[in-house]
Amino acid sequence: MRYTARGAVSLERLQEDTNGDLVYTFTHPWSDGTMGIRLSPLELLEKLAALVPLPHVHLVRYGGCLAPHSHLRGAILPTPRQQGLDEPEACPASPQWSWARLLQRVFGLEMGTCPFCQRGTLRLIAVLTQGAVIRKILRHLKRAADPPPIAPARPHQTTCDWVA
């Protein structure tokens, strides 16, 4: 755990020289005898930025029986009962979750059971998508019928003098 949680750069081996450059010494010399590198602060930031993974890229890749398309994967993954889940999934191969399960996961709302009798299961009987109907119902309930106005975009930020 300590190895995986460590930082990319050891600050104990990073020092500033008289010119303002940063000198990073290695723990072991390279095969050509190099003991460290000298970088300007901007170059060091470029090197560190290269270590940041791109968005929407998987950081963990599985191989062998844990690989996504392995024929052995189904034999080693625990079942919902082994995981302690009471609610059976409709279709474990389907990526779509029920609306009640999504509300439970995102907001922590228990929408699968009836709030009055605590036994019956709730199901959708209607979905309102027409704006005029939704406004009429909200006005009748004395709720805000129109969404709040969208705030204008912020102006461009002025450049700051970070050196001072």
Secondary structure, DSSP 8 states (H G I E B T S, - for coil): -HHHHS-SS-GGGEEE-TTS-EEEE-SS--TT---EEEE-HHHHHHHHHTTS--TT--S----GGGSTT-TTHHHHS--HHHHT--S--S-TT-----HHHHHHHHH----SB-TTTSSSB---------HHHHHHHHHHTT---S---------------S--
